[in-house]
Amino acid sequence: MDAVRLVLASASPARLATLRGAGLDPEVVVSGVDESGVEAATPAALTAELARLKAEAVDATLTLDERTTVLVGCDSMLELDGRAYGKPGTAALAAERWRLMRGRTGVLNTGHHVVVHRGGSRDVRSAVGSTQVRFADLTDAEIDAYVGTGEPLEVAGAFTVDGLGGPFVARIEGDHHNVVGISLPLLRTLLAELGVAWPSLWSRVG
């Protein structure tokens, strides 16, 4: 099976760790896209558009060779009451978010944009993974302690499921990896549509 070059257009350590845990070893190229002025009709559509912008920005910088090159861009946001919530950025905003989220169910949307270069051709697929997340009914003290760790400030929706925030996520309905930031089953499906077999991406097995 011919080797495939995999490029991840994301600065997210969680996405990189997820791919590495699945036996992949992507190159990481950060897009530098300014997300602040991007708008869309729905929270899911917003993640799709941001994923596209990130992937396309990195794609414009790539130097291609004879290998098949797979480029993946992603963006995640929490949807609650029809609004999209990304990284809070400040402790005050993270605490406010958690007081809104606790005891409730939101939807973690992750946009995926995949570009495949092969034999001079360029093909693209996009899709959004959506996973329901039920948050525990945290006390004010728990919220303050969690925010104090700094973790929720720089992650979509102000929480992680694979870090310190794990105990505060009561239930997940859908793909767990999607909540972390990249849906492996969805990515496999998109690649299959583009003629790229998932095992061709493995850098190690076992």
C-alpha positions as CSV (number, residue, x, y, z in Angstrom):
1,M,0.0,0.0,0.0
2,D,1.5,3.4,-1.0
3,A,2.3,5.8,1.7
4,V,-0.1,8.8,2.1
5,R,1.0,12.2,3.4
6,L,-1.4,13.5,6.1
7,V,-1.5,17.2,7.0
8,L,-3.6,18.5,9.9
9,A,-4.6,22.2,9.6
10,S,-5.1,22.7,13.3
11,A,-3.2,23.8,16.4
12,S,-5.3,21.6,18.7
13,P,-3.2,19.2,20.8
14,A,-6.3,17.1,21.4
15,R,-6.9,16.6,17.7
16,L,-3.3,15.6,17.2
17,A,-3.4,13.2,20.1
18,T,-6.6,11.6,18.8
19,L,-5.0,11.0,15.4
20,R,-1.8,9.7,16.9
21,G,-3.8,7.4,19.2
22,A,-5.4,5.9,16.0
23,G,-2.0,5.2,14.6
24,L,-1.6,8.3,12.4
25,D,1.3,10.7,12.4
26,P,0.2,13.9,10.6
27,E,2.2,17.0,9.8
28,V,0.8,20.0,11.6
29,V,0.4,23.3,9.8
30,V,-1.5,26.0,11.6
31,S,-3.7,28.2,9.3
32,G,-3.7,31.5,11.2
33,V,-7.2,32.2,10.0
34,D,-9.0,35.1,11.8
35,E,-12.2,33.5,13.0
36,S,-13.7,36.7,14.5
37,G,-15.6,38.0,11.4
38,V,-16.9,34.7,10.1
39,E,-20.7,34.2,10.1
40,A,-23.1,31.4,9.1
41,A,-26.8,30.6,9.3
42,T,-26.4,28.0,12.0
43,P,-23.8,26.9,14.6
44,A,-23.1,23.7,12.6
45,A,-22.7,25.7,9.4
46,L,-20.3,28.0,11.2
47,T,-18.0,25.1,12.1
48,A,-18.1,23.9,8.6
49,E,-17.2,27.2,7.2
50,L,-14.3,27.7,9.7
51,A,-13.0,24.2,8.9
52,R,-13.1,25.0,5.2
53,L,-11.3,28.3,5.7
54,K,-8.6,26.7,7.8
55,A,-8.0,23.9,5.4
56,E,-8.0,26.1,2.3
57,A,-5.6,28.5,3.9
58,V,-3.1,25.7,4.6
59,D,-3.7,24.1,1.2
60,A,-2.5,27.3,-0.5
61,T,0.9,26.9,1.3
62,L,1.6,23.2,0.6
63,T,4.3,22.0,-1.6
64,L,3.1,18.8,-3.2
65,D,5.1,15.8,-4.4
66,E,4.3,12.4,-6.0
67,R,2.6,11.1,-2.9
68,T,-1.2,11.4,-2.3
69,T,-1.6,14.3,0.1
70,V,-4.6,14.4,2.5
71,L,-5.3,17.7,4.2
72,V,-7.8,17.9,7.1
73,G,-9.2,21.0,8.6
74,C,-11.5,21.1,11.6
75,D,-13.4,23.5,13.9
76,S,-15.5,22.8,16.9
77,M,-18.1,24.7,18.8
78,L,-20.7,24.0,21.4
79,E,-24.3,24.7,20.4
80,L,-26.7,25.7,23.2
81,D,-30.1,27.4,22.7
82,G,-29.2,27.8,19.1
83,R,-26.1,29.8,19.8
84,A,-22.5,28.8,19.0
85,Y,-19.9,28.9,21.8
86,G,-16.2,28.6,21.0
87,K,-13.3,29.3,23.3
88,P,-14.2,31.6,26.1
89,G,-10.7,33.2,26.4
90,T,-11.2,34.6,29.9
91,A,-11.9,33.2,33.3
92,A,-15.0,35.3,33.8
93,L,-16.5,34.2,30.5
94,A,-15.7,30.6,31.1
95,A,-17.4,30.7,34.5
96,E,-20.4,32.4,33.0
97,R,-20.6,29.7,30.3
98,W,-20.5,26.9,32.9
99,R,-23.3,28.5,34.9
100,L,-25.3,28.4,31.7
101,M,-24.3,24.9,30.7
102,R,-24.6,23.0,34.0
103,G,-27.3,20.4,34.2
104,R,-28.2,20.9,30.6
105,T,-27.6,19.2,27.2
106,G,-25.8,20.9,24.4
107,V,-24.5,19.8,20.9
108,L,-20.8,19.7,20.1
109,N,-20.5,20.4,16.4
110,T,-17.2,19.7,14.6
111,G,-16.8,20.8,11.0
112,H,-14.5,18.7,8.9
113,H,-13.0,19.8,5.5
114,V,-10.9,17.3,3.7
115,V,-8.7,18.0,0.6
116,V,-7.0,15.2,-1.3
117,H,-4.3,15.8,-3.9
118,R,-3.5,12.8,-6.0
119,G,-1.9,12.5,-9.5
120,G,-2.5,16.1,-10.3
121,S,-6.2,16.1,-9.2
122,R,-7.7,17.9,-6.3
123,D,-10.9,16.6,-4.6
124,V,-12.8,18.0,-1.6
125,R,-15.4,16.8,0.9
126,S,-17.0,18.5,3.9
127,A,-19.2,17.4,6.7
128,V,-20.2,18.3,10.2
129,G,-20.2,15.8,13.1
130,S,-22.7,16.5,15.9
131,T,-22.7,14.9,19.3
132,Q,-25.1,15.5,22.2
133,V,-23.3,16.4,25.5
134,R,-25.1,16.3,28.9
135,F,-23.3,18.4,31.5
136,A,-23.3,17.5,35.2
137,D,-25.0,20.0,37.5
138,L,-21.9,21.5,39.0
139,T,-21.8,23.6,42.1
140,D,-20.4,27.1,42.0
141,A,-17.3,25.9,43.9
142,E,-16.7,23.2,41.2
143,I,-17.1,25.7,38.5
144,D,-14.7,28.1,40.1
145,A,-12.1,25.4,40.8
146,Y,-12.3,24.1,37.2
147,V,-12.0,27.6,35.7
148,G,-9.1,28.2,38.0
149,T,-7.1,25.4,36.3
150,G,-7.2,27.5,33.1
151,E,-8.2,24.5,31.0
152,P,-11.7,25.7,29.9
153,L,-10.4,29.1,28.7
154,E,-8.9,27.8,25.5
155,V,-11.2,24.9,24.4
156,A,-14.4,25.0,22.5
157,G,-17.4,25.2,24.7
158,A,-15.2,25.7,27.8
159,F,-14.9,22.0,28.6
160,T,-12.9,18.9,27.7
161,V,-14.0,15.3,27.9
162,D,-10.5,13.9,27.7
163,G,-9.0,16.1,30.4
164,L,-9.9,17.7,33.8
165,G,-13.4,18.4,32.5
166,G,-14.1,14.7,32.0
167,P,-15.9,14.2,35.4
168,F,-18.2,17.1,34.6
169,V,-19.6,15.5,31.4
170,A,-22.5,13.3,32.5
171,R,-23.4,11.7,29.2
172,I,-22.5,11.7,25.5
173,E,-24.8,10.5,22.7
174,G,-22.8,10.1,19.5
175,D,-19.1,10.0,18.6
176,H,-16.8,10.6,21.6
177,H,-13.9,11.6,19.3
178,N,-16.1,14.3,17.8
179,V,-16.3,16.0,21.2
180,V,-12.5,15.9,21.5
181,G,-12.3,17.7,18.2
182,I,-12.2,15.3,15.3
183,S,-14.6,12.4,14.4
184,L,-12.5,9.4,13.3
185,P,-15.5,7.5,11.9
186,L,-16.7,10.6,9.9
187,L,-13.2,11.3,8.7
188,R,-12.9,7.7,7.5
189,T,-16.2,8.0,5.6
190,L,-15.1,11.2,3.9
191,L,-11.8,9.7,2.9
192,A,-13.5,6.6,1.5
193,E,-15.6,8.8,-0.7
194,L,-12.4,10.3,-2.0
195,G,-10.8,6.9,-2.6
196,V,-8.4,7.0,0.3
197,A,-8.4,3.8,2.4
198,W,-8.0,4.5,6.2
199,P,-5.3,1.8,6.6
200,S,-3.1,3.7,4.1
201,L,-2.8,6.5,6.7
202,W,-1.4,4.3,9.5
203,S,2.1,5.1,10.4
204,R,2.2,2.4,13.0
205,V,0.0,-0.6,14.0
206,G,-0.2,-1.9,17.5
